[in-house]
C-alpha cells in the first residue's frame, strides 16, 4: 500500500539528531513504495539548508534520482483542490503543502500519510475515505 510523505516526517527521518528520527526512519524503512510529492522537496531543501547541511540534501537528491523515493508531480487539479481545502480549513492555519498532499491522496486513492503533523491531517475530511491513516 502506498503512502505519501510529508515534509516534517521526511526531515525527521533523515536528520539523525531529530527527536523523532528513530521512529520516522523505522517507519520509512517499512514502507514499500513511499511517494514524495514534488512540493515537499523545496520546503524540505530549505529546512535542510537552513542548517547548512549540503551533504544531507545531496544524499536525498541522489536517493530520489536512484529511485529510492518516487517523486510525484502536482497536477493543476491538485492545486484546485488545495485551494478548496485552504478555504475550508483556513481557521486551522492549515499548510499549503498539507493541502496538496490531501489532494494527491484523494486523486490517487491513498489513505496513508507519513507525517509528524497529525493535527492538520486528522481534521481534514478527505473525499475518498472516512479518515487518513497517519503514521508514525
TIGUVO-605930 format. One record per atom (N, C-alpha, C, O): residue number from 1; atom name; residue in one letter; x, y, z. Coordinates in nm, 4 decimals. Layout:
N
SITE     k    a   r         xx         yy         zz
SITE   NUM   CA   A          X          Y          Z
...
***
This chain:
136
SITE     k    a   r         xx         yy         zz
SITE     1    N   X     0.0844    -0.1178     0.0000
SITE     1   CA   X     0.0000     0.0000     0.0000
SITE     1    C   X     0.0890     0.1242     0.0000
SITE     1    O   X     0.1824     0.1331     0.0797
SITE     2    N   X     0.0617     0.2175    -0.0863
SITE     2   CA   X     0.1410     0.3398    -0.0971
SITE     2    C   X     0.1089     0.4371     0.0153
SITE     2    O   X     0.0003     0.4355     0.0732
SITE     3    N   X     0.2061     0.5209     0.0437
SITE     3   CA   X     0.1893     0.6271     0.1425
SITE     3    C   X     0.2541     0.7534     0.0886
SITE     3    O   X     0.3537     0.7474     0.0165
SITE     4    N   X     0.1970     0.8678     0.1239
SITE     4   CA   X     0.2541     0.9965     0.0860
SITE     4    C   X     0.3394     1.0503     0.2001
SITE     4    O   X     0.3037     1.0382     0.3172
SITE     5    N   X     0.4525     1.1099     0.1642
SITE     5   CA   X     0.5471     1.1640     0.2612
SITE     5    C   X     0.5240     1.3129     0.2817
SITE     5    O   X     0.5104     1.3880     0.1851
SITE     6    N   X     0.5196     1.3553     0.4065
SITE     6   CA   X     0.5098     1.4963     0.4406
SITE     6    C   X     0.6489     1.5476     0.4793
SITE     6    O   X     0.7375     1.4695     0.5138
SITE     7    N   X     0.6661     1.6774     0.4731
SITE     7   CA   X     0.7956     1.7407     0.4946
SITE     7    C   X     0.8560     1.7086     0.6309
SITE     7    O   X     0.9694     1.6613     0.6385
SITE     8    N   X     0.7821     1.7336     0.7378
SITE     8   CA   X     0.8354     1.7134     0.8722
SITE     8    C   X     0.8759     1.5700     0.8986
SITE     8    O   X     0.9767     1.5443     0.9645
SITE     9    N   X     0.7974     1.4766     0.8473
SITE     9   CA   X     0.8293     1.3351     0.8628
SITE     9    C   X     0.9614     1.3020     0.7958
SITE     9    O   X     1.0488     1.2401     0.8565
SITE    10    N   X     0.9759     1.3431     0.6708
SITE    10   CA   X     1.0972     1.3105     0.5962
SITE    10    C   X     1.2189     1.3797     0.6578
SITE    10    O   X     1.3276     1.3222     0.6632
SITE    11    N   X     1.2000     1.5020     0.7036
SITE    11   CA   X     1.3090     1.5731     0.7701
SITE    11    C   X     1.3547     1.4951     0.8938
SITE    11    O   X     1.4745     1.4754     0.9142
SITE    12    N   X     1.2600     1.4512     0.9753
SITE    12   CA   X     1.2938     1.3739     1.0948
SITE    12    C   X     1.3611     1.2420     1.0579
SITE    12    O   X     1.4525     1.1972     1.1271
SITE    13    N   X     1.3164     1.1801     0.9497
SITE    13   CA   X     1.3730     1.0520     0.9090
SITE    13    C   X     1.5182     1.0643     0.8641
SITE    13    O   X     1.5951     0.9693     0.8790
SITE    14    N   X     1.5572     1.1789     0.8097
SITE    14   CA   X     1.6941     1.1910     0.7566
SITE    14    C   X     1.7896     1.2697     0.8465
SITE    14    O   X     1.9110     1.2632     0.8271
SITE    15    N   X     1.7380     1.3428     0.9430
SITE    15   CA   X     1.8244     1.4192     1.0342
SITE    15    C   X     1.8423     1.3369     1.1623
SITE    15    O   X     1.7490     1.3219     1.2412
SITE    16    N   X     1.9608     1.2852     1.1812
SITE    16   CA   X     1.9850     1.1899     1.2885
SITE    16    C   X     1.9665     1.2463     1.4290
SITE    16    O   X     1.9343     1.1708     1.5207
SITE    17    N   X     1.9858     1.3762     1.4488
SITE    17   CA   X     1.9702     1.4301     1.5838
SITE    17    C   X     1.8295     1.4838     1.6106
SITE    17    O   X     1.8063     1.5472     1.7135
SITE    18    N   X     1.7363     1.4592     1.5196
SITE    18   CA   X     1.5969     1.4980     1.5409
SITE    18    C   X     1.5357     1.4058     1.6465
SITE    18    O   X     1.5640     1.2860     1.6490
SITE    19    N   X     1.4524     1.4622     1.7328
SITE    19   CA   X     1.3889     1.3836     1.8392
SITE    19    C   X     1.3047     1.2679     1.7852
SITE    19    O   X     1.2906     1.1653     1.8516
SITE    20    N   X     1.2494     1.2840     1.6662
SITE    20   CA   X     1.1627     1.1807     1.6069
SITE    20    C   X     1.2346     1.0957     1.5024
SITE    20    O   X     1.1712     1.0189     1.4301
SITE    21    N   X     1.3674     1.1095     1.4946
SITE    21   CA   X     1.4428     1.0402     1.3901
SITE    21    C   X     1.4199     0.8894     1.3911
SITE    21    O   X     1.3877     0.8302     1.2881
SITE    22    N   X     1.4364     0.8287     1.5056
SITE    22   CA   X     1.4310     0.6823     1.5126
SITE    22    C   X     1.2972     0.6274     1.4643
SITE    22    O   X     1.2941     0.5378     1.3800
SITE    23    N   X     1.1876     0.6797     1.5164
SITE    23   CA   X     1.0554     0.6287     1.4786
SITE    23    C   X     1.0245     0.6587     1.3316
SITE    23    O   X     0.9658     0.5755     1.2624
SITE    24    N   X     1.0634     0.7760     1.2842
SITE    24   CA   X     1.0364     0.8109     1.1436
SITE    24    C   X     1.1233     0.7285     1.0490
SITE    24    O   X     1.0755     0.6831     0.9451
SITE    25    N   X     1.2504     0.7087     1.0841
SITE    25   CA   X     1.3390     0.6282     0.9995
SITE    25    C   X     1.2904     0.4843     0.9926
SITE    25    O   X     1.2918     0.4235     0.8856
SITE    26    N   X     1.2474     0.4293     1.1054
SITE    26   CA   X     1.1955     0.2925     1.1075
SITE    26    C   X     1.0676     0.2808     1.0241
SITE    26    O   X     1.0506     0.1856     0.9480
SITE    27    N   X     0.9789     0.3779     1.0393
SITE    27   CA   X     0.8537     0.3767     0.9625
SITE    27    C   X     0.8822     0.3846     0.8132
SITE    27    O   X     0.8207     0.3131     0.7340
SITE    28    N   X     0.9755     0.4717     0.7745
SITE    28   CA   X     1.0102     0.4857     0.6326
SITE    28    C   X     1.0698     0.3563     0.5775
SITE    28    O   X     1.0396     0.3178     0.4645
SITE    29    N   X     1.1529     0.2898     0.6547
SITE    29   CA   X     1.2129     0.1632     0.6098
SITE    29    C   X     1.1079     0.0556     0.5858
SITE    29    O   X     1.1248    -0.0299     0.4989
SITE    30    N   X     0.9995     0.0599     0.6626
SITE    30   CA   X     0.8934    -0.0402     0.6499
SITE    30    C   X     0.8036    -0.0169     0.5292
SITE    30    O   X     0.7320    -0.1078     0.4873
SITE    31    N   X     0.8064     0.1031     0.4729
SITE    31   CA   X     0.7230     0.1352     0.3570
SITE    31    C   X     0.7829     0.0752     0.2305
SITE    31    O   X     0.9037     0.0833     0.2079
SITE    32    N   X     0.6982     0.0155     0.1490
SITE    32   CA   X     0.7478    -0.0466     0.0260
SITE    32    C   X     0.7513     0.0495    -0.0920
SITE    32    O   X     0.8349     0.0348    -0.1812
SITE    33    N   X     0.6617     0.1476    -0.0937
SITE    33   CA   X     0.6568     0.2391    -0.2085
SITE    33    C   X     0.6187     0.3801    -0.1642
SITE    33    O   X     0.5137     0.4309    -0.2037
SITE    34    N   X     0.7029     0.4439    -0.0826
SITE    34   CA   X     0.6676     0.5796    -0.0400
SITE    34    C   X     0.6727     0.6771    -0.1570
SITE    34    O   X     0.7613     0.6698    -0.2421
SITE    35    N   X     0.5768     0.7675    -0.1594
SITE    35   CA   X     0.5676     0.8661    -0.2670
SITE    35    C   X     0.5989     1.0041    -0.2110
SITE    35    O   X     0.5445     1.0441    -0.1081
SITE    36    N   X     0.6864     1.0760    -0.2791
SITE    36   CA   X     0.7286     1.2089    -0.2364
SITE    36    C   X     0.6623     1.3145    -0.3245
SITE    36    O   X     0.7011     1.3311    -0.4401
SITE    37    N   X     0.5634     1.3857    -0.2721
SITE    37   CA   X     0.5035     1.4944    -0.3506
SITE    37    C   X     0.6097     1.5983    -0.3870
SITE    37    O   X     0.6889     1.6391    -0.3021
SITE    38    N   X     0.6107     1.6400    -0.5112
SITE    38   CA   X     0.7153     1.7314    -0.5569
SITE    38    C   X     0.7203     1.8620    -0.4777
SITE    38    O   X     0.8274     1.9210    -0.4638
SITE    39    N   X     0.6074     1.9079    -0.4259
SITE    39   CA   X     0.6064     2.0332    -0.3498
SITE    39    C   X     0.6680     2.0188    -0.2116
SITE    39    O   X     0.6976     2.1192    -0.1468
SITE    40    N   X     0.6876     1.8970    -0.1657
SITE    40   CA   X     0.7565     1.8749    -0.0382
SITE    40    C   X     0.9057     1.9049    -0.0544
SITE    40    O   X     0.9694     1.9537     0.0390
SITE    41    N   X     0.9611     1.8766    -0.1704
SITE    41   CA   X     1.1048     1.8874    -0.1916
SITE    41    C   X     1.1609     2.0282    -0.1681
SITE    41    O   X     1.2610     2.0401    -0.0974
SITE    42    N   X     1.1027     2.1355    -0.2231
SITE    42   CA   X     1.1593     2.2689    -0.1952
SITE    42    C   X     1.1502     2.3078    -0.0476
SITE    42    O   X     1.2421     2.3689     0.0069
SITE    43    N   X     1.0396     2.2721     0.0163
SITE    43   CA   X     1.0233     2.3020     0.1584
SITE    43    C   X     1.1270     2.2251     0.2406
SITE    43    O   X     1.1874     2.2802     0.3326
SITE    44    N   X     1.1465     2.1001     0.2074
SITE    44   CA   X     1.2437     2.0163     0.2757
SITE    44    C   X     1.3864     2.0664     0.2516
SITE    44    O   X     1.4667     2.0723     0.3446
SITE    45    N   X     1.4175     2.1022     0.1275
SITE    45   CA   X     1.5510     2.1535     0.0954
SITE    45    C   X     1.5802     2.2811     0.1746
SITE    45    O   X     1.6907     2.2985     0.2259
SITE    46    N   X     1.4826     2.3689     0.1844
SITE    46   CA   X     1.5006     2.4918     0.2619
SITE    46    C   X     1.5344     2.4584     0.4070
SITE    46    O   X     1.6273     2.5159     0.4637
SITE    47    N   X     1.4601     2.3664     0.4670
SITE    47   CA   X     1.4827     2.3316     0.6076
SITE    47    C   X     1.6192     2.2655     0.6285
SITE    47    O   X     1.6852     2.2900     0.7295
SITE    48    N   X     1.6609     2.1832     0.5349
SITE    48   CA   X     1.7919     2.1184     0.5453
SITE    48    C   X     1.9033     2.2220     0.5297
SITE    48    O   X     1.9980     2.2241     0.6083
SITE    49    N   X     1.8916     2.3070     0.4294
SITE    49   CA   X     1.9981     2.4050     0.4033
SITE    49    C   X     1.9991     2.5195     0.5038
SITE    49    O   X     2.0989     2.5906     0.5161
SITE    50    N   X     1.8902     2.5374     0.5747
SITE    50   CA   X     1.8858     2.6395     0.6798
SITE    50    C   X     1.9964     2.6139     0.7819
SITE    50    O   X     2.0518     2.7071     0.8402
SITE    51    N   X     2.0271     2.4865     0.8022
SITE    51   CA   X     2.1357     2.4482     0.8922
SITE    51    C   X     2.2661     2.4242     0.8172
SITE    51    O   X     2.3649     2.3806     0.8762
SITE    52    N   X     2.2663     2.4527     0.6868
SITE    52   CA   X     2.3885     2.4435     0.6075
SITE    52    C   X     2.4352     2.3034     0.5771
SITE    52    O   X     2.5538     2.2824     0.5517
SITE    53    N   X     2.3453     2.2068     0.5789
SITE    53   CA   X     2.3875     2.0687     0.5579
SITE    53    C   X     2.3673     2.0253     0.4127
SITE    53    O   X     2.2692     1.9588     0.3794
SITE    54    N   X     2.4597     2.0633     0.3291
SITE    54   CA   X     2.4532     2.0325     0.1865
SITE    54    C   X     2.4654     1.8828     0.1594
SITE    54    O   X     2.4043     1.8316     0.0656
SITE    55    N   X     2.5433     1.8129     0.2404
SITE    55   CA   X     2.5621     1.6694     0.2183
SITE    55    C   X     2.4309     1.5927     0.2365
SITE    55    O   X     2.4011     1.5012     0.1597
SITE    56    N   X     2.3532     1.6299     0.3378
SITE    56   CA   X     2.2247     1.5624     0.3590
SITE    56    C   X     2.1326     1.5871     0.2403
SITE    56    O   X     2.0655     1.4950     0.1939
SITE    57    N   X     2.1287     1.7099     0.1910
SITE    57   CA   X     2.0433     1.7400     0.0762
SITE    57    C   X     2.0890     1.6669    -0.0485
SITE    57    O   X     2.0065     1.6106    -0.1206
SITE    58    N   X     2.2186     1.6664    -0.0755
SITE    58   CA   X     2.2650     1.5980    -0.1968
SITE    58    C   X     2.2437     1.4473    -0.1861
SITE    58    O   X     2.2148     1.3819    -0.2862
SITE    59    N   X     2.2577     1.3912    -0.0653
SITE    59   CA   X     2.2278     1.2481    -0.0474
SITE    59    C   X     2.0806     1.2200    -0.0764
SITE    59    O   X     2.0472     1.1197    -0.1394
SITE    60    N   X     1.9929     1.3091    -0.0299
SITE    60   CA   X     1.8499     1.2934    -0.0573
SITE    60    C   X     1.8219     1.3009    -0.2069
SITE    60    O   X     1.7490     1.2176    -0.2609
SITE    61    N   X     1.8785     1.3985    -0.2728
SITE    61   CA   X     1.8585     1.4118    -0.4177
SITE    61    C   X     1.9101     1.2899    -0.4924
SITE    61    O   X     1.8468     1.2427    -0.5869
SITE    62    N   X     2.0259     1.2387    -0.4496
SITE    62   CA   X     2.0805     1.1173    -0.5116
SITE    62    C   X     1.9873     0.9986    -0.4913
SITE    62    O   X     1.9710     0.9162    -0.5813
SITE    63    N   X     1.9257     0.9894    -0.3729
SITE    63   CA   X     1.8315     0.8804    -0.3449
SITE    63    C   X     1.7083     0.8904    -0.4358
SITE    63    O   X     1.6567     0.7891    -0.4829
SITE    64    N   X     1.6627     1.0120    -0.4594
SITE    64   CA   X     1.5479     1.0317    -0.5487
SITE    64    C   X     1.5850     0.9915    -0.6910
SITE    64    O   X     1.5094     0.9210    -0.7579
SITE    65    N   X     1.7006     1.0361    -0.7366
SITE    65   CA   X     1.7468     1.0025    -0.8721
SITE    65    C   X     1.7639     0.8511    -0.8875
SITE    65    O   X     1.7359     0.7958    -0.9938
SITE    66    N   X     1.8100     0.7843    -0.7811
SITE    66   CA   X     1.8310     0.6392    -0.7843
SITE    66    C   X     1.6997     0.5614    -0.7742
SITE    66    O   X     1.6991     0.4391    -0.7874
SITE    67    N   X     1.5894     0.6312    -0.7510
SITE    67   CA   X     1.4601     0.5649    -0.7450
SITE    67    C   X     1.4210     0.5145    -0.6072
SITE    67    O   X     1.3227     0.4416    -0.5945
SITE    68    N   X     1.4955     0.5516    -0.5036
SITE    68   CA   X     1.4617     0.5073    -0.3678
SITE    68    C   X     1.3332     0.5742    -0.3180
SITE    68    O   X     1.2591     0.5169    -0.2381
SITE    69    N   X     1.3087     0.6935    -0.3652
SITE    69   CA   X     1.1838     0.7643    -0.3388
SITE    69    C   X     1.1269     0.8062    -0.4736
SITE    69    O   X     1.1977     0.8606    -0.5583
SITE    70    N   X     0.9995     0.7802    -0.4919
SITE    70   CA   X     0.9363     0.8185    -0.6179
SITE    70    C   X     0.8788     0.9588    -0.6031
SITE    70    O   X     0.7983     0.9847    -0.5137
SITE    71    N   X     0.9206     1.0485    -0.6910
SITE    71   CA   X     0.8736     1.1855    -0.6925
SITE    71    C   X     0.7401     1.1917    -0.7660
SITE    71    O   X     0.7276     1.1428    -0.8783
SITE    72    N   X     0.6417     1.2516    -0.7022
SITE    72   CA   X     0.5059     1.2581    -0.7543
SITE    72    C   X     0.4751     1.4006    -0.7986
SITE    72    O   X     0.4886     1.4942    -0.7198
SITE    73    N   X     0.4342     1.4175    -0.9229
SITE    73   CA   X     0.4049     1.5502    -0.9782
SITE    73    C   X     0.2700     1.6040    -0.9307
SITE    73    O   X     0.1701     1.5321    -0.9267
SITE    74    N   X     0.2701     1.7309    -0.8954
SITE    74   CA   X     0.1461     1.8020    -0.8633
SITE    74    C   X     0.0763     1.8384    -0.9933
SITE    74    O   X     0.1393     1.8907    -1.0852
SITE    75    N   X    -0.0527     1.8113    -1.0016
SITE    75   CA   X    -0.1321     1.8445    -1.1196
SITE    75    C   X    -0.2166     1.9690    -1.0918
SITE    75    O   X    -0.2418     2.0017    -0.9758
SITE    76    N   X    -0.2600     2.0380    -1.1962
SITE    76   CA   X    -0.3486     2.1532    -1.1751
SITE    76    C   X    -0.4720     2.1186    -1.0912
SITE    76    O   X    -0.5166     2.2000    -1.0104
SITE    77    N   X    -0.5267     1.9996    -1.1097
SITE    77   CA   X    -0.6431     1.9581    -1.0302
SITE    77    C   X    -0.6079     1.9502    -0.8812
SITE    77    O   X    -0.6921     1.9779    -0.7958
SITE    78    N   X    -0.4837     1.9124    -0.8506
SITE    78   CA   X    -0.4400     1.9082    -0.7100
SITE    78    C   X    -0.4371     2.0492    -0.6513
SITE    78    O   X    -0.4737     2.0704    -0.5357
SITE    79    N   X    -0.3931     2.1446    -0.7324
SITE    79   CA   X    -0.3891     2.2836    -0.6851
SITE    79    C   X    -0.5298     2.3389    -0.6658
SITE    79    O   X    -0.5547     2.4145    -0.5718
SITE    80    N   X    -0.6207     2.3018    -0.7534
SITE    80   CA   X    -0.7600     2.3462    -0.7385
SITE    80    C   X    -0.8202     2.2897    -0.6097
SITE    80    O   X    -0.8880     2.3609    -0.5357
SITE    81    N   X    -0.7953     2.1629    -0.5841
SITE    81   CA   X    -0.8466     2.1018    -0.4614
SITE    81    C   X    -0.7776     2.1621    -0.3386
SITE    81    O   X    -0.8419     2.1835    -0.2358
SITE    82    N   X    -0.6482     2.1893    -0.3486
SITE    82   CA   X    -0.5766     2.2521    -0.2373
SITE    82    C   X    -0.6367     2.3881    -0.2050
SITE    82    O   X    -0.6475     2.4249    -0.0880
SITE    83    N   X    -0.6754     2.4622    -0.3067
SITE    83   CA   X    -0.7394     2.5919    -0.2852
SITE    83    C   X    -0.8707     2.5750    -0.2086
SITE    83    O   X    -0.8994     2.6508    -0.1159
SITE    84    N   X    -0.9499     2.4752    -0.2479
SITE    84   CA   X    -1.0754     2.4459    -0.1750
SITE    84    C   X    -1.0479     2.4143    -0.0283
SITE    84    O   X    -1.1168     2.4635     0.0611
SITE    85    N   X    -0.9467     2.3320    -0.0052
SITE    85   CA   X    -0.9129     2.2924     0.1310
SITE    85    C   X    -0.8627     2.4110     0.2132
SITE    85    O   X    -0.8967     2.4242     0.3308
SITE    86    N   X    -0.7827     2.4963     0.1519
SITE    86   CA   X    -0.7338     2.6156     0.2219
SITE    86    C   X    -0.8498     2.7046     0.2644
SITE    86    O   X    -0.8493     2.7601     0.3742
SITE    87    N   X    -0.9492     2.7180     0.1770
SITE    87   CA   X    -1.0672     2.7989     0.2106
SITE    87    C   X    -1.1488     2.7336     0.3223
SITE    87    O   X    -1.1945     2.8010     0.4145
SITE    88    N   X    -1.1660     2.6041     0.3130
SITE    88   CA   X    -1.2476     2.5311     0.4099
SITE    88    C   X    -1.1838     2.5285     0.5485
SITE    88    O   X    -1.2526     2.5444     0.6494
SITE    89    N   X    -1.0528     2.5086     0.5530
SITE    89   CA   X    -0.9841     2.4881     0.6809
SITE    89    C   X    -0.8954     2.6060     0.7214
SITE    89    O   X    -0.8036     2.5895     0.8017
SITE    90    N   X    -0.9222     2.7250     0.6664
SITE    90   CA   X    -0.8353     2.8387     0.6961
SITE    90    C   X    -0.8297     2.8725     0.8444
SITE    90    O   X    -0.7279     2.9237     0.8910
SITE    91    N   X    -0.9345     2.8459     0.9190
SITE    91   CA   X    -0.9344     2.8740     1.0631
SITE    91    C   X    -0.8324     2.7890     1.1386
SITE    91    O   X    -0.7921     2.8242     1.2494
SITE    92    N   X    -0.7912     2.6786     1.0796
SITE    92   CA   X    -0.6946     2.5895     1.1445
SITE    92    C   X    -0.5502     2.6263     1.1121
SITE    92    O   X    -0.4565     2.5698     1.1684
SITE    93    N   X    -0.5332     2.7220     1.0204
SITE    93   CA   X    -0.3991     2.7618     0.9745
SITE    93    C   X    -0.3288     2.6455     0.9036
SITE    93    O   X    -0.2076     2.6279     0.9158
SITE    94    N   X    -0.4068     2.5670     0.8298
SITE    94   CA   X    -0.3521     2.4522     0.7570
SITE    94    C   X    -0.2489     2.4989     0.6552
SITE    94    O   X    -0.2606     2.6081     0.5995
SITE    95    N   X    -0.1512     2.4187     0.6320
SITE    95   CA   X    -0.0390     2.4480     0.5437
SITE    95    C   X    -0.0745     2.4157     0.3976
SITE    95    O   X    -0.1478     2.3204     0.3708
SITE    96    N   X    -0.0229     2.4945     0.3049
SITE    96   CA   X    -0.0447     2.4724     0.1618
SITE    96    C   X     0.0019     2.3333     0.1188
SITE    96    O   X    -0.0706     2.2622     0.0491
SITE    97    N   X     0.1217     2.2947     0.1598
SITE    97   CA   X     0.1747     2.1648     0.1185
SITE    97    C   X     0.0867     2.0518     0.1730
SITE    97    O   X     0.0639     1.9526     0.1038
SITE    98    N   X     0.0375     2.0659     0.2956
SITE    98   CA   X    -0.0531     1.9652     0.3506
SITE    98    C   X    -0.1779     1.9517     0.2641
SITE    98    O   X    -0.2261     1.8409     0.2406
SITE    99    N   X    -0.2296     2.0638     0.2173
SITE    99   CA   X    -0.3491     2.0602     0.1319
SITE    99    C   X    -0.3215     1.9911    -0.0009
SITE    99    O   X    -0.4062     1.9176    -0.0518
SITE   100    N   X    -0.2047     2.0141    -0.0565
SITE   100   CA   X    -0.1681     1.9467    -0.1816
SITE   100    C   X    -0.1538     1.7965    -0.1573
SITE   100    O   X    -0.1947     1.7162    -0.2412
SITE   101    N   X    -0.0968     1.7585    -0.0446
SITE   101   CA   X    -0.0842     1.6160    -0.0117
SITE   101    C   X    -0.2222     1.5520    -0.0003
SITE   101    O   X    -0.2434     1.4414    -0.0501
SITE   102    N   X    -0.3153     1.6199     0.0642
SITE   102   CA   X    -0.4524     1.5684     0.0732
SITE   102    C   X    -0.5107     1.5512    -0.0667
SITE   102    O   X    -0.5704     1.4478    -0.0967
SITE   103    N   X    -0.4937     1.6516    -0.1522
SITE   103   CA   X    -0.5469     1.6452    -0.2886
SITE   103    C   X    -0.4863     1.5284    -0.3663
SITE   103    O   X    -0.5572     1.4574    -0.4375
SITE   104    N   X    -0.3555     1.5088    -0.3527
SITE   104   CA   X    -0.2902     1.3967    -0.4211
SITE   104    C   X    -0.3420     1.2641    -0.3671
SITE   104    O   X    -0.3660     1.1708    -0.4437
SITE   105    N   X    -0.3591     1.2555    -0.2366
SITE   105   CA   X    -0.4106     1.1329    -0.1759
SITE   105    C   X    -0.5486     1.1010    -0.2310
SITE   105    O   X    -0.5779     0.9860    -0.2636
SITE   106    N   X    -0.6327     1.2020    -0.2414
SITE   106   CA   X    -0.7669     1.1805    -0.2966
SITE   106    C   X    -0.7588     1.1336    -0.4420
SITE   106    O   X    -0.8275     1.0394    -0.4813
SITE   107    N   X    -0.6757     1.1989    -0.5201
SITE   107   CA   X    -0.6639     1.1648    -0.6625
SITE   107    C   X    -0.6133     1.0226    -0.6823
SITE   107    O   X    -0.6592     0.9519    -0.7720
SITE   108    N   X    -0.5191     0.9808    -0.5991
SITE   108   CA   X    -0.4556     0.8505    -0.6152
SITE   108    C   X    -0.5162     0.7418    -0.5251
SITE   108    O   X    -0.4680     0.6286    -0.5223
SITE   109    N   X    -0.6218     0.7776    -0.4522
SITE   109   CA   X    -0.6883     0.6857    -0.3607
SITE   109    C   X    -0.5910     0.6284    -0.2568
SITE   109    O   X    -0.5908     0.5084    -0.2296
SITE   110    N   X    -0.5095     0.7157    -0.2003
SITE   110   CA   X    -0.4128     0.6786    -0.0964
SITE   110    C   X    -0.4685     0.7228     0.0382
SITE   110    O   X    -0.5173     0.8349     0.0523
SITE   111    N   X    -0.4611     0.6351     0.1358
SITE   111   CA   X    -0.5157     0.6671     0.2680
SITE   111    C   X    -0.4080     0.6810     0.3748
SITE   111    O   X    -0.4379     0.7224     0.4867
SITE   112    N   X    -0.2833     0.6472     0.3426
SITE   112   CA   X    -0.1736     0.6539     0.4400
SITE   112    C   X    -0.0890     0.7782     0.4181
SITE   112    O   X    -0.0419     0.8048     0.3075
SITE   113    N   X    -0.0707     0.8540     0.5261
SITE   113   CA   X     0.0133     0.9742     0.5228
SITE   113    C   X     0.1225     0.9572     0.6272
SITE   113    O   X     0.0938     0.9304     0.7439
SITE   114    N   X     0.2472     0.9727     0.5856
SITE   114   CA   X     0.3592     0.9692     0.6793
SITE   114    C   X     0.3908     1.1137     0.7167
SITE   114    O   X     0.4438     1.1904     0.6362
SITE   115    N   X     0.3570     1.1492     0.8411
SITE   115   CA   X     0.3689     1.2876     0.8847
SITE   115    C   X     0.3903     1.2950     1.0348
SITE   115    O   X     0.3540     1.2034     1.1087
SITE   116    N   X     0.4492     1.4041     1.0785
SITE   116   CA   X     0.4563     1.4338     1.2215
SITE   116    C   X     0.3546     1.5429     1.2550
SITE   116    O   X     0.3454     1.5867     1.3696
SITE   117    N   X     0.2790     1.5862     1.1551
SITE   117   CA   X     0.1761     1.6895     1.1700
SITE   117    C   X     0.0393     1.6223     1.1761
SITE   117    O   X    -0.0403     1.6328     1.0828
SITE   118    N   X     0.0137     1.5550     1.2840
SITE   118   CA   X    -0.1111     1.4805     1.2975
SITE   118    C   X    -0.2325     1.5726     1.2988
SITE   118    O   X    -0.3387     1.5368     1.2479
SITE   119    N   X    -0.2168     1.6904     1.3567
SITE   119   CA   X    -0.3308     1.7792     1.3781
SITE   119    C   X    -0.4044     1.8119     1.2480
SITE   119    O   X    -0.5256     1.7927     1.2388
SITE   120    N   X    -0.3320     1.8609     1.1486
SITE   120   CA   X    -0.3984     1.9022     1.0254
SITE   120    C   X    -0.4549     1.7839     0.9476
SITE   120    O   X    -0.5664     1.7913     0.8961
SITE   121    N   X    -0.3800     1.6765     0.9387
SITE   121   CA   X    -0.4290     1.5621     0.8622
SITE   121    C   X    -0.5436     1.4911     0.9337
SITE   121    O   X    -0.6235     1.4229     0.8695
SITE   122    N   X    -0.5522     1.5062     1.0639
SITE   122   CA   X    -0.6614     1.4436     1.1389
SITE   122    C   X    -0.7927     1.5206     1.1247
SITE   122    O   X    -0.8999     1.4609     1.1347
SITE   123    N   X    -0.7863     1.6518     1.1016
SITE   123   CA   X    -0.9107     1.7291     1.0932
SITE   123    C   X    -0.9702     1.7321     0.9535
SITE   123    O   X    -1.0907     1.7517     0.9379
SITE   124    N   X    -0.8870     1.7129     0.8516
SITE   124   CA   X    -0.9365     1.7166     0.7137
SITE   124    C   X    -1.0225     1.5938     0.6870
SITE   124    O   X    -0.9866     1.4818     0.7232
SITE   125    N   X    -1.1352     1.6167     0.6238
SITE   125   CA   X    -1.2227     1.5074     0.5828
SITE   125    C   X    -1.2015     1.4821     0.4339
SITE   125    O   X    -1.2562     1.5537     0.3501
SITE   126    N   X    -1.1220     1.3804     0.4011
SITE   126   CA   X    -1.0966     1.3513     0.2600
SITE   126    C   X    -1.2221     1.3008     0.1889
SITE   126    O   X    -1.3136     1.2469     0.2511
SITE   127    N   X    -1.2237     1.3196     0.0580
SITE   127   CA   X    -1.3386     1.2775    -0.0225
SITE   127    C   X    -1.3441     1.1261    -0.0451
SITE   127    O   X    -1.4517     1.0702    -0.0663
SITE   128    N   X    -1.2285     1.0601    -0.0405
SITE   128   CA   X    -1.2206     0.9200    -0.0824
SITE   128    C   X    -1.2199     0.8187     0.0320
SITE   128    O   X    -1.2222     0.6981     0.0078
SITE   129    N   X    -1.2168     0.8666     0.1556
SITE   129   CA   X    -1.2168     0.7758     0.2706
SITE   129    C   X    -1.2668     0.8522     0.3932
SITE   129    O   X    -1.2766     0.9748     0.3908
SITE   130    N   X    -1.2978     0.7804     0.4984
SITE   130   CA   X    -1.3505     0.8448     0.6192
SITE   130    C   X    -1.2440     0.9283     0.6896
SITE   130    O   X    -1.2738     1.0339     0.7453
SITE   131    N   X    -1.1195     0.8804     0.6867
SITE   131   CA   X    -1.0087     0.9493     0.7523
SITE   131    C   X    -0.8780     0.8933     0.6988
SITE   131    O   X    -0.8760     0.7893     0.6329
SITE   132    N   X    -0.7676     0.9638     0.7281
SITE   132   CA   X    -0.6365     0.9169     0.6868
SITE   132    C   X    -0.5755     0.8285     0.7954
SITE   132    O   X    -0.5970     0.8504     0.9146
SITE   133    N   X    -0.4996     0.7289     0.7523
SITE   133   CA   X    -0.4151     0.6551     0.8453
SITE   133    C   X    -0.2857     0.7353     0.8551
SITE   133    O   X    -0.2131     0.7501     0.7568
SITE   134    N   X    -0.2581     0.7860     0.9730
SITE   134   CA   X    -0.1454     0.8757     0.9932
SITE   134    C   X    -0.0362     0.8001     1.0690
SITE   134    O   X    -0.0588     0.7493     1.1788
SITE   135    N   X     0.0819     0.7937     1.0086
SITE   135   CA   X     0.1956     0.7264     1.0700
SITE   135    C   X     0.3120     0.8229     1.0841
SITE   135    O   X     0.3208     0.9122     0.9999
SITE   136    N   X     0.3993     0.8153     1.1777
SITE   136   CA   X     0.4081     0.7068     1.2743
SITE   136    C   X     0.3097     0.7247     1.3879
SITE   136    O   X     0.3041     0.6415     1.4785
***
